[in-house]
Amino acid sequence: MIRRTRVAKTGEVKVTFSLPQSEPAGSVSVVGDFNDWTPGKHVLARRANGTRSVSVTLQAGSQAHFRYLGEHGHWFDDGDADAIDADGSSIRA
């Protein structure tokens, strides 16, 4: 699941990436142009509601490309993204 929340003071958009705790198993990070495609920089953390999530802040109206990276080099896309192509998922903030 991807949730967008406008930050009133700055006009930026907080984007929260969320996945079930157990699918896929192991550690997962969101990797994209917002973090220079650096694995491990935005690791999804376990939440009490049975999910794991991480948030990033983007400029309103910007577009971001990303993918998830799981254990053992398992790359995957988010079906809730605005678009998915050969380069991965994309969202508009």
URPE-V9745 format. One record per residue. N is the residue number from 1. RES is the residue in three letters. PSI is psi in radians with two decimals (* if undefined). OMEGA is omega in whole degrees, -180 to 180 (none if undefined). D_FIRST is the distance of its C-alpha to the first C-alpha in whole Angstrom. Layout:
n: [N	N]
res: [RES	RES]
psi: [PSI	PSI]
omega: [OMEGA	OMEGA]
d_first: [D_FIRST	D_FIRST]
//
This chain:
n: [1	2	3	4	5	6	7	8	9	10	11	12	13	14	15	16	17	18	19	20	21	22	23	24	25	26	27	28	29	30	31	32	33	34	35	36	37	38	39	40	41	42	43	44	45	46	47	48	49	50	51	52	53	54	55	56	57	58	59	60	61	62	63	64	65	66	67	68	69	70	71	72	73	74	75	76	77	78	79	80	81	82	83	84	85	86	87	88	89	90	91	92	93]
res: [MET	ILE	ARG	ARG	THR	ARG	VAL	ALA	LYS	THR	GLY	GLU	VAL	LYS	VAL	THR	PHE	SER	LEU	PRO	GLN	SER	GLU	PRO	ALA	GLY	SER	VAL	SER	VAL	VAL	GLY	ASP	PHE	ASN	ASP	TRP	THR	PRO	GLY	LYS	HIS	VAL	LEU	ALA	ARG	ARG	ALA	ASN	GLY	THR	ARG	SER	VAL	SER	VAL	THR	LEU	GLN	ALA	GLY	SER	GLN	ALA	HIS	PHE	ARG	TYR	LEU	GLY	GLU	HIS	GLY	HIS	TRP	PHE	ASP	ASP	GLY	ASP	ALA	ASP	ALA	ILE	ASP	ALA	ASP	GLY	SER	SER	ILE	ARG	ALA]
psi: [2.49	2.21	2.36	2.35	2.14	2.33	1.89	-0.74	-0.62	-0.30	0.02	3.04	2.20	2.12	2.14	2.16	2.24	2.43	2.77	2.65	-0.57	-0.04	1.97	2.85	2.62	-3.05	2.48	2.40	2.68	2.26	2.26	-3.03	-0.31	-0.25	0.51	0.57	0.72	1.89	2.47	-0.12	-0.62	1.41	2.33	2.24	2.54	2.41	2.76	-0.35	0.18	0.17	3.10	2.52	2.90	2.61	2.59	2.71	2.25	2.75	2.37	2.37	-0.14	2.83	2.41	2.43	2.44	2.90	2.83	2.55	2.00	-3.05	2.69	0.51	0.38	1.83	2.43	2.82	2.97	2.06	-0.29	0.01	2.77	-0.54	2.66	2.25	-2.90	-0.41	-0.07	-2.71	2.72	2.62	2.70	2.26	*]
omega: [177	179	179	178	179	177	-171	-175	-173	-176	177	-180	174	179	180	178	-175	178	172	-178	-171	-178	-8	180	176	-177	177	173	174	-173	-178	-179	177	176	179	178	-178	178	176	-179	179	-179	178	-178	179	179	-178	-177	177	177	169	-174	174	-179	173	179	-178	174	178	179	-180	176	180	175	-176	170	172	175	177	-180	178	176	-179	177	176	-176	-179	180	178	179	178	179	174	177	-177	-179	179	-177	173	177	173	-179	none]
d_first: [0	4	7	10	13	17	19	22	25	24	22	20	16	14	10	8	6	5	6	9	12	14	13	14	17	18	17	14	14	12	15	16	19	18	19	22	20	21	20	19	19	16	15	12	14	14	14	16	14	13	10	10	9	11	12	14	16	17	20	19	19	19	17	16	15	14	13	12	16	16	20	23	21	19	17	14	11	8	8	6	8	11	14	14	18	20	19	16	13	13	12	14	14]
//
